[in-house]
Amino acid sequence: MIFKAKKAGLTWIAHAKETRKGLFSELDTLLKGMDKFFYSENLPFPQGRDPISVNFYTQLCIAGDVIFRVLGILETIMPEDRKNLYWFQKFAESRFLGEYKRNRYREDLLKQDTPEDSFYLLYDSFVHLKGLVSDLLKSDYIPYMSFLNFGRFITKEIRSNVYFNPFKKELNLTVDRIANAAITEITKKIDEKELRKQVSIIFLYFFRFLRYLNYVDISPQRAISFSTSILILILIRSEITSFRNYLDALKIKDEGLQFIIKGISYQSFIESKRVYMQELKDIFEKKGQELLKGKIENSFGILKNLFEQGIVQLAQYLHPDVRGEDIFESFTAKLTQSLKLREDVATLHFLITRFLNSASDIEERKRLFYSLHNFMQYFESFTFRLLRYDDYEEFAKFFEEISLFNELSVLEEQKIENLFKKMEYFKIFLETTIRHLNNRTELSNKPLDDERIRALASQYL
């Protein structure tokens, strides 16, 4: 056969793995994501929604975009002469080879004696998947079972690949590594062998998650970028569950370290709920490119912060002198985050109070409503990700209700009365939120700066 005759001279895979490490890492991420994407428990649905009643057209469009991206990666990795050889083989197979020779070729390829065979087999599978998904998407309605069965076919192709199955090992050290010299040094200094192994695995999980996030486009301009970002976020949801199972099963004698690890597990649970039950819960249903971008960006920010804080928290317990900035250049400490959240909540409270006090002046009321609306857009884009899980719903509900009003609404007596009631209620909620924030340990002895709040608010007035 054409491929087999030149097998001995094929060394391009080994060369590509050295020169195209980023592409192989992205390929590993997307193949894992394709496997996890077809499990309904990983997909963000509104609570109580039965998957059987859902049209999976949008989800299959996302899968189709990712198939195109995987093919793009494989074609970039594959030398041009090898790609031409593949397509010549396909032509020869369909035009000139009899059934016996076609079967022999297929059987030889399925043996996957070399990484090159596995690569060609993976490429061949995704070429066929591209055609299949294109045909399926000619229908406007994709039932759950059709979506699930398509996913099972993809899973079979991925997991049966000898050299490119990303699930062959729990940790693949060619792509999973502690990508930070300071953390590597801290880990090496742990004397007890078993503890060193356990801590290393925790750090490897965290850096794997950050590696996945590298392939999330927080401002996607193209459908394929949007789709790959959604798929990777869903992969992270699945792996956070596995990560928490690992943490919860650990037996560690050091009570202080055990407390830190339990805290990391709990925080992973809470932040995962924020991303998948709040930010992304209706990602397949919402319309509007900007809104979808915002959901992806917020989810990215929450998860990146979760993973970086976890790494720093564990590192600081093992080596108290280490600073977050020593590990991540752009690290934002917990104190900084709490200060920003409190300032922004207090600024929102200030602007709402000013609006409520403008009842007798219609022109001032219109101006202040516009100012408040602008600040709320800023708050939704940059501050929502800092909210506690329990507070998020109240903020999201209020912001959604206020978005239904416009500047003309503040001129209509019936509508303005309704608007004032909502704002009065939310103002009280904000006061409670600020009291809770003031009780945070990192904010003790750090009173709210009223002058700074007025200065921040003045930027929107």
NORGI-V142728 format. One record per helix or strand of 2 or more residues. SS is the DSSP state (2 for helix, 1 for strand). FROM is the first residue (numbers start at 1). LEN is the number of residues. If there is no record, write none. Layout:
# NORGI-V142728
SS/FROM/LEN ; SS/FROM/LEN
This chain:
# NORGI-V142728
2/2/4 ; 2/7/3 ; 2/12/8 ; 2/21/16 ; 2/40/3 ; 2/51/3 ; 2/57/21 ; 2/80/16 ; 2/99/13 ; 2/115/22 ; 2/144/16 ; 2/181/8 ; 2/193/21 ; 2/223/27 ; 2/255/25 ; 2/289/30 ; 2/324/4 ; 2/334/23 ; 2/362/21 ; 2/384/3 ; 2/389/15 ; 2/409/3 ; 2/413/26 ; 2/441/3 ; 2/450/9
